[in-house]
Structure formats: structure tokens, C-alpha cells
Amino acid sequence: MPSYKLHYFPIRARGELIRLLFAAAGKTFTDQHITFADWPSKKPEMPTGQLPVLEIDGEKLSQSLTIARYLSREFGLAGDNSLDQARADQVTDTISDLLGEFFKYAFEKDAAKKEEIKTKLFDSVLPTFATNVTKFLDMNKTKSGYFVGKKLTVADLAVYEGFEDFLLVDPKSLDKHPKLVAHRKLVLTNPKVKAYLDKRPKTDVIGLSQGHLNSCTIRLNSPVDRHPAQRLTAIHSHKMPSYKLIYFTVRGRGELIRLAFAASGQSYDEEKVTFETWPALKPKMPTKQLPVLEVDGKQLTQSLAIARYLGREFGLAGEGNMDQFLVDQVIDTGADALTAYVKWYFEKEETKKAELKKELVDTTIPKFAEILTNYLENSGGKNGFFVGSKLSLADLACHETFTDFLQLNPDCLKDYPKLAANRQKVEENANVKQYLSSRPESVI
């Protein structure tokens, strides 16, 4: 039985889904709280200079959703097969987006601006997300009340926690969404989750009470059996599924998906959406966002959930659960890098755009290059790959990240020879090389 230690601030926020997974599984872990006063001295000890970090038998792993997905697979809370994992992922990633919107409100210090953000959050953002999440609930053909299959998964815990903050601000905020209210009650029928929530301090938004600021060990009884990684691999039918990617005519959030198809030599159709045709198509998409992948007509959403699903299907996700984690943390780091790049790309005010470019070139790109080099050196990869001894989604994600960055600074990899060599390894893959040679040049 591995030993687990969670390093995080004494708040719920990005660490609470991880705690809920331990609770639901009945697993023991040490919750090492780091105060904001202590964080500057602890920051250099963390792999990416960020929290949360999960320490497993002394090895530190980062990226909150990557940790959550790893634990859900270990504890049998990820779904029963690869497609179920994708269904759970799309819900969890949607809730992560929702939390990002909420944190803008929670951490705003200017009172007038805070009230303005709150109005938009509760009048527009919350109803949109609640409607989209309800659609995911309706898509479960078992009609069990859970998001995936007939039992509790990480998706249910993510949704429960995702709306908790809104209900603390306004207890009536879900009154117009009765299926989500019923779902919250269903989650509470799980005795382990209920026991944890009953003991969890009643707090203000995202925080924990002062009585929980110190390091503590949480012990939970009745551990569940670990599900072996092979139980969570894809369940294939004799008939090869048909795939259709629906996305805009840019690389953006869809390119890692295209690269996964290219690297594996898998055929797929692509419906390219122009910005002129998007308004008419938008209502037909599960979350009114792109990309969407249709698998035998079933629509999957959330770009990284789709990429991870294809990675598992096509043998690009690593050989076991830990490998999947190591691949995931690179993918999620690449997604963070893309967010910074997109912020610069879509800025319209010229002075601000120039400032953002300078920040990217001088600070952001070197920061991500150092993080990714650290992953490359410490993930146990061989032959210049991030994970294992062959190409994975991690390598493709890193390649795509620097396709953007190299357009801003062609010399950005000069001081990072291991990343440059990894990029070359990706381009030596015959399938990838052929795809890249025919791909149109694009800024994003």
C-alpha cells in the first residue's frame, strides 16, 4: 500500500477534489497544509513551483486534475472503461473551467470590480455551466442519477464540489436546476463521502477554518480494492469506431487531437467550422464549445479529455497508471502554456499586446521550458522521450506547445537542448512527419 501525502494550502479550491477522492475510496493520506506565510520557502521544493502536489512514497507529482485522474483510476472511481473515463473527464474538465471563473470573483480585491464580476458570474456564467453539466447528466443512458454508469465516479465528486462555492455565496443558486440538486443528494448517500463532509469545517468561500491550518493526518476506514490499470484500458469492439472531429480552421485546442490521430495512423473525418458558420452550429454542441469529437455518433467534449481518450485507445498514454499520470502532467502543463499564448494572441490593444509578448518571451516561455525539462529529466523516459521508450501524448503536447512559442522567439529552445532533441524525436516519427509536412502554417 503506497503512502500518500497531499501538499496544499489550508483551503478547498484546487485541492478538494483530491481530498474527496481519498474520502470516497476510504484511503489514508496525510494532508500537509502549507500556510501562505510558509509558501515562499516551500515553493522551490515543488516540481513546478505550484500546488497542489501529491507525494507518493516520496515521489512528488503535480497538476491538480492529473492527480485526481490518477487517484480515480487507482481507486476505481474513473469509470469501467476508456470511453467512460472520457465521459468522466469531460465533466471534470468543465467543472475546472467553472472554478476558474469563480476564482476570478473570489480573489478580486477591488470591491466595485468584485461586485461586477459577481453579477456576471451568477446571472450568466453559472446558468450556462449548470445547463451544460445537466446535459452531461442526461447523456448517461443508465438514468442512474450519476454522470457515468451506475455508480459514483470522479465526475460526481467534481460536480458536487464545483457548485459548493456558489451555494455558499447564494444557497438558492441551483434552484432552477433541479437535476443538479437531486444529484447533490445522491452523492451524499455515499456514507464515506457524507462522513467526510460532515466533519469538514463549515467555511466561507474556498477556505478552511483556522483550526485546520496545521498539518494533519486524515484516516479513513474500509479501503476499497484497487482497480488494476488493465481494467481501465479501452474495451474494443470488433468494429473499428468512426471518428469525426468538429473544430475551427486553426490549430488551437484541437491540434493535440489531430496529432494523436496522425501519430497513430488512424483515419478520421474533420468538420472544419468557420467563425461565420459557428453561431448556427453552436446550439448543437454539448457545451456550446469546440472541439467536439464524435465517436460512432456520440459526442465527446473538452479538448484534453478527448486527447487522453484517444491516447488510451491508440497506445499513446503510457503502459500503466503511473505512466498515464506522467503523460498527463505534461499535457496539462502544455495547456497552461497555451492559455498564456492565447491571451497574447487575442489581445487587441497594441500597447498591451506588446507588453504581453515581452512577458511571454522574457518570463513565461523560459518558465515552461524549465518545467518541461524537469519532467523530461525526471519522468523515467528513455531515448529522449518523456515517458517510457516510445512516443506518447506527452511528446506531442510539448511539440505543439513550442510550435506556438517558437513563432514568438525562434531561439527559445537554444538554452534547452533536451527539449530541442525531444522535438526532433517527434518529427522523426514517420506518421507525424508526414502530417506536419502537409499542415498549413498558422499563428495559432
ABEGO torsion letter per residue (X at the ends): XBBBBBBBBBBBEAAAAAAAAAAAAGBBBBBBBBBAAAAAAAAAABAAGBOBBBBBGGBBBBEAAAAAAAAAAAAGAAEABAAAAAAAAAAAAAAAAAAAAAAAAAABABAAAAAAAAAAAAAAAAAAAAAAAAAAAAABAAGAGBABEABBBAAAAAAAAAAAAAAAABAAAAAABAAAAAAAAAAAABAAAAAAAAABBBBBBGBBBAAAABBBBBBBBGBBBBBBAAAABBBBBABBBBBBBBBBABAEAAAAAAAAAAAAGBBBBBBBBBAAAAAAAAAABAAGBOBBBBBGGBBBBEAAAAAAAAAAAAGAAEABAAAAAAAAAAAAAAAAAAAAAAAAAABABAAAAAAAAAAAAAAAAAAAAAAAAAAAAAAGBBGGBABEABBBAAAAAAAAAAAAAAAABAAAAAABAAAAAAAAAAAABAAAAAAAAABBBBAX
